[in-house]
Amino acid sequence: MKTPKSLGFATRAIHAGQEPDPLTGAVTVPIYPTSTYVQQGIGEHKGYEYSRVSNPTRARLEENLAALEGGVAARVFASGMAAINAIVSMLQSGDHVVCGNDLYGGTPRLFNQVMANFGVEFTYVDTSDPAKVEGAIRKSTRMVYVETPTNPLMRLSDLAAISSICRRKRLDLVVDNTFMSPYFQQPLSLGADMVVHSTTKFLNGHSDGLGGVVVCAHQEHAEKLAFLQKAAGAILSPFECWLVLRGVKTLAARMEIHDRSGRIVADYLSKHKKVKAVFYPGLSDHPQHLLAKRQMSGFGSMITFETGSLKNANTMLKKVRVCSLGESLGGVETLISHPATMTHAALGPKGRKAIGITDGLVRISVGIEDVDDILDDLDQALNAI
Ligand SMILES: Cc1ncc(COP(=O)(O)O)c(C=O)c1O
């Protein structure tokens, strides 16, 4: 039985695609570690032929994630980057894409250093201003690619405004929703055509596997992406699919704690004398706080703050004990990172300067530990500056 769309988010997370196994009644989806499937005769099979094309564990995860984002279908890939690669692989030489200028660093690396070699063109604009998006559109533009909030500067883009431009110009709007998860932001309901996630982050939530997903509003995109899974083969393994199926069951509960603690940590940082600036959409002085309240149902747990210099950032990052210094985000553990030398190193000093990523910036993904322990840890680390 399909899980009805009318059910609440937490219920869908636990039950959509996660119905008990019809063979045994097992309450968790079985992992099907098989490369192929026995056929009864030529062209006679149970819907599965080869696991690059389809796998029952993967099919269950795709059903679940489509239900959470409100799409017609979802396709999962070996990583977030593989999912983004599949999206831009739907384009052709000569096509043009308008993108945010403050994306996760790996995304412009793929666009500029791989896709540009195949004749796809990219223009980077500040998508927090919809007029700039519209101004960059050319005759050859096929897609607008947006991340909101951005990584690491937490700038927002008005999805309803950008999607109405895309509709008018007949372009596809793609939104990277990794930072918010479908629990706090539903871009398809605001008019986006595709949503992409690094499932490595909040959807899996336990920092124990990489993955990516594209959730589609239109069957046509879902079919093209299924073809790309088969043709290019960057699919998610049944084991990793199972990890996401397990992780997503607690997504609603985790996001509530991430959000609650995120607000507390952002408030604390904004009052700390060693912190020069805090970037968090939940703070009332964030320039797009009102848009955040309108477009998202929570503010999440991603916070970036300015320590003033590379030396200050390094001093505090060496001192943290509860927070783990490392790339990535969205895990149950608090992860703290240095964008200039980690996620955004590929942009180079010029590229970082152009969008305001300084050497003193530190990004924190607030986990679900006891928030007082996170605050104490940050306090002793910041006071070492
Ligand atoms: C916003 C965002 N999108 C995409 C990616 C790429 O995902 P993955 O590392 O799973 O390839 C990341 C990775 O950090 C990210 O932060």
The ligand as a Gaussian input file, in Angstrom:
#p B3LYP/6-31G(d) Opt

LIG

0 1
 C       25.200000      22.089000      -0.321000
 C       25.964000      20.917000      -0.847000
 N       25.609000      20.378000      -2.026000
 C       26.272000      19.322000      -2.546000
 C       27.344000      18.752000      -1.899000
 C       28.073000      17.585000      -2.512000
 O       27.682000      16.399000      -1.872000
 P       28.611000      15.099000      -1.727000
 O       29.743000      15.467000      -0.827000
 O       27.691000      14.076000      -1.146000
 O       29.090000      14.741000      -3.087000
 C       27.751000      19.274000      -0.665000
 C       28.891000      18.691000       0.052000
 O       29.383000      19.213000       1.040000
 C       27.046000      20.397000      -0.129000
 O       27.397000      20.950000       1.040000

